[in-house]
Amino acid sequence: MSEDSRFARIIRLQQHMGQKGLDCLALVPGANLFYLTGLSFHLSERPIVALFPVDASPAIILPALEEPKVALLGGAMQAYSYTDERGPAEAFQQACAALELAQARIGVEGLRMRVMEARLLERYAPDCQLVPADDVMEALRVTKDAGEVAQMRRAVAIVEAALRAVLTQIRPGMTEREAAGLLMVETLRGGSEGVPFEPILVAGPNAASPHATPSDRPLRRGETVVIDCGAIVGGYVSDITRTVALGGLPEEMLRVYEVVRRANEAGRAAVRSGQAAQDVDRVTRAVIREANYGDFFIHRTGHGLGLEVHEPPYIVEGNRQPLRAGMTFTVEPGIYLPGVGGVRIEDDVLVTPEGAETLTTFPRDLIVL
């Protein structure tokens, strides 16, 4: 991330904080901190908290062993470090005093802030008020700029190449776990920085569970194989699902596949700026309901994509949030028949001023191996 981009994002953050009446935003390691600074850390027993005051330069409390990362920012963040022997208390005390956080209204990440960091802030910023502020970061991250979209395009290209490679290797008798391992290897070999989630590759009755874990069950002819995978480039992710067949499928599963394919197509066609997120869900669900499989579509139509696999906007009934150009999310209808199998077809979609672009291009017609 360039210094200009980092500075612009922090300025925008401070503007949103001012509108929300926040004195400071406290972030722990994760996507939000990476978005603002380009810094990556792991959540561990060593607390790390970055502090973004509404009217001053940011600071960060972190273990001394992580301080070299902050030095790469060229003084853009004041570091308050601690050693394992001394512990974090003094660093928290110094940072909170320097930023005058006593009695401050501090925004925190409701989905990530742990009790440990919260208690340290409350102890060393006396009478502060910790309030959920996930919407502040959502306002910044929910639409992507051209650079972010470019990273996501590269992540799509990598995972689609990996998927093609694995489909040439899958055979009956191979276990789900073995095939999923091949998929992970091909994804990393293709240039992914890691995997955004453990690949799902499950077949037969296991494919009737949307988030099933690959097992030692052998792949068998006459079954659907649901493959859900992604890649990471520059911190940004892709997420694609395709369902293939090992040999011929029973007539009902062929019918189910076609219904899901049509629901996916209809959902993507419904995406446009100004449309409510829930309307896309309604379109895909209507196709499946009209085919009498409504009770077997058991999750939302999609979720936002970016630095995280699941982030706003969520494509689900009840979300009236208007779609805007630059939003990226999945369209992934599915039908799951308990004890039999499942079908899901997932694509990554970018809202454009004219409508939408589907970033994923892997074939959606049924592939029979």
ChimeraX attribute file (.defattr): number of C-alpha atoms within 10 A of each C-alpha:
attribute: neighborCount
match mode: 1-to-1
recipient: residues
	/A:1	12
	/A:2	10
	/A:3	13
	/A:4	8
	/A:5	13
	/A:6	16
	/A:7	14
	/A:8	12
	/A:9	17
	/A:10	20
	/A:11	14
	/A:12	15
	/A:13	21
	/A:14	21
	/A:15	14
	/A:16	18
	/A:17	23
	/A:18	15
	/A:19	10
	/A:20	13
	/A:21	12
	/A:22	21
	/A:23	23
	/A:24	25
	/A:25	26
	/A:26	24
	/A:27	22
	/A:28	24
	/A:29	19
	/A:30	16
	/A:31	20
	/A:32	20
	/A:33	19
	/A:34	17
	/A:35	20
	/A:36	20
	/A:37	23
	/A:38	18
	/A:39	17
	/A:40	15
	/A:41	14
	/A:42	11
	/A:43	13
	/A:44	8
	/A:45	7
	/A:46	15
	/A:47	20
	/A:48	24
	/A:49	22
	/A:50	22
	/A:51	27
	/A:52	25
	/A:53	24
	/A:54	21
	/A:55	14
	/A:56	12
	/A:57	14
	/A:58	20
	/A:59	23
	/A:60	23
	/A:61	25
	/A:62	23
	/A:63	19
	/A:64	13
	/A:65	11
	/A:66	16
	/A:67	16
	/A:68	9
	/A:69	12
	/A:70	19
	/A:71	13
	/A:72	11
	/A:73	16
	/A:74	9
	/A:75	11
	/A:76	16
	/A:77	18
	/A:78	18
	/A:79	21
	/A:80	22
	/A:81	21
	/A:82	22
	/A:83	13
	/A:84	10
	/A:85	6
	/A:86	9
	/A:87	14
	/A:88	20
	/A:89	13
	/A:90	14
	/A:91	21
	/A:92	26
	/A:93	17
	/A:94	15
	/A:95	23
	/A:96	23
	/A:97	14
	/A:98	10
	/A:99	20
	/A:100	15
	/A:101	23
	/A:102	18
	/A:103	13
	/A:104	19
	/A:105	17
	/A:106	27
	/A:107	25
	/A:108	23
	/A:109	20
	/A:110	13
	/A:111	9
	/A:112	13
	/A:113	16
	/A:114	14
	/A:115	9
	/A:116	11
	/A:117	18
	/A:118	14
	/A:119	11
	/A:120	17
	/A:121	25
	/A:122	18
	/A:123	16
	/A:124	20
	/A:125	22
	/A:126	15
	/A:127	14
	/A:128	17
	/A:129	18
	/A:130	20
	/A:131	14
	/A:132	14
	/A:133	19
	/A:134	15
	/A:135	16
	/A:136	22
	/A:137	20
	/A:138	14
	/A:139	13
	/A:140	17
	/A:141	21
	/A:142	21
	/A:143	21
	/A:144	19
	/A:145	11
	/A:146	9
	/A:147	10
	/A:148	18
	/A:149	20
	/A:150	15
	/A:151	18
	/A:152	29
	/A:153	18
	/A:154	21
	/A:155	27
	/A:156	28
	/A:157	19
	/A:158	23
	/A:159	30
	/A:160	23
	/A:161	14
	/A:162	25
	/A:163	24
	/A:164	13
	/A:165	15
	/A:166	19
	/A:167	16
	/A:168	9
	/A:169	12
	/A:170	19
	/A:171	15
	/A:172	13
	/A:173	11
	/A:174	15
	/A:175	21
	/A:176	22
	/A:177	20
	/A:178	16
	/A:179	24
	/A:180	24
	/A:181	18
	/A:182	18
	/A:183	29
	/A:184	24
	/A:185	16
	/A:186	20
	/A:187	28
	/A:188	17
	/A:189	13
	/A:190	17
	/A:191	16
	/A:192	26
	/A:193	17
	/A:194	18
	/A:195	20
	/A:196	19
	/A:197	16
	/A:198	16
	/A:199	25
	/A:200	26
	/A:201	29
	/A:202	34
	/A:203	33
	/A:204	24
	/A:205	17
	/A:206	26
	/A:207	30
	/A:208	24
	/A:209	20
	/A:210	20
	/A:211	13
	/A:212	14
	/A:213	16
	/A:214	21
	/A:215	16
	/A:216	11
	/A:217	16
	/A:218	18
	/A:219	23
	/A:220	18
	/A:221	18
	/A:222	17
	/A:223	23
	/A:224	32
	/A:225	27
	/A:226	27
	/A:227	24
	/A:228	24
	/A:229	26
	/A:230	28
	/A:231	31
	/A:232	29
	/A:233	22
	/A:234	17
	/A:235	22
	/A:236	24
	/A:237	29
	/A:238	32
	/A:239	29
	/A:240	24
	/A:241	26
	/A:242	23
	/A:243	25
	/A:244	24
	/A:245	21
	/A:246	20
	/A:247	15
	/A:248	14
	/A:249	17
	/A:250	11
	/A:251	9
	/A:252	9
	/A:253	21
	/A:254	15
	/A:255	13
	/A:256	21
	/A:257	25
	/A:258	16
	/A:259	24
	/A:260	27
	/A:261	25
	/A:262	17
	/A:263	26
	/A:264	26
	/A:265	19
	/A:266	18
	/A:267	25
	/A:268	25
	/A:269	15
	/A:270	18
	/A:271	25
	/A:272	22
	/A:273	19
	/A:274	14
	/A:275	16
	/A:276	20
	/A:277	27
	/A:278	22
	/A:279	21
	/A:280	25
	/A:281	25
	/A:282	18
	/A:283	21
	/A:284	28
	/A:285	25
	/A:286	17
	/A:287	21
	/A:288	24
	/A:289	17
	/A:290	10
	/A:291	13
	/A:292	11
	/A:293	19
	/A:294	15
	/A:295	11
	/A:296	16
	/A:297	22
	/A:298	13
	/A:299	12
	/A:300	19
	/A:301	28
	/A:302	26
	/A:303	20
	/A:304	22
	/A:305	26
	/A:306	26
	/A:307	23
	/A:308	18
	/A:309	19
	/A:310	15
	/A:311	16
	/A:312	22
	/A:313	24
	/A:314	22
	/A:315	26
	/A:316	19
	/A:317	16
	/A:318	12
	/A:319	14
	/A:320	14
	/A:321	16
	/A:322	14
	/A:323	23
	/A:324	22
	/A:325	19
	/A:326	21
	/A:327	23
	/A:328	28
	/A:329	28
	/A:330	30
	/A:331	30
	/A:332	29
	/A:333	29
	/A:334	31
	/A:335	27
	/A:336	22
	/A:337	20
	/A:338	14
	/A:339	12
	/A:340	15
	/A:341	22
	/A:342	29
	/A:343	31
	/A:344	28
	/A:345	27
	/A:346	25
	/A:347	25
	/A:348	26
	/A:349	22
	/A:350	25
	/A:351	23
	/A:352	17
	/A:353	12
	/A:354	9
	/A:355	17
	/A:356	20
	/A:357	16
	/A:358	17
	/A:359	19
	/A:360	23
	/A:361	12
	/A:362	17
	/A:363	8
	/A:364	20
	/A:365	13
	/A:366	15
	/A:367	13
	/A:368	14
	/A:369	15
